């Protein structure tokens, strides 16, 4: 067998071993059941309130369209809201009953920020020290989720205002949202 053929055979064997290791890794374990954070559908959501160190703002769906209703009235950014609502079905990799944890250890006493989605309140905690997932409180359970949503929790109201020019009926109502509040 030529030297090139032996190298190709060794590379093939190495690729097979790596594929087997990937297949058997814990993140790809088909027996590991990962549940969604909630079973609520984003299409059912009617009201969202975000509270953080910048203050609070409220978004409401009316006749299929999203509007900011507080602190000012404005057309809301539906695409940004759709991104935010993906949190409802994000995987919850681990769950802990609150009775078994000290919320201070997870950055939840007090929480960094919170979002109320209809009747659900989600509170943002700290990042896990080695897997870079985020602690999130939902009801009486602490969840560990991928850290894809903090920019929504920590946003100012202006970040959720539609980038389209305001409607004539909204003229003058979004001035305070575009300032540094």
Buried (B, 14 or more C-beta within 10 A) or exposed (E): EEEEEEEEEEEEEEEEEEEEEEEEEEEEEEEEEEEEBBEBEBEEBEBBBBBBEBEBBBBBBEEEEBBBBEBBBBBBBBEBBEBBBEBBBBEBBEEBEBEEBEBEEBBBEEBBBBBBBEEBBBBBBEBBEEEEBBBBBBEEBBBBBBBEBBEBBBBBBBBBBBEEEBEEEBEEBBEEBEEEE
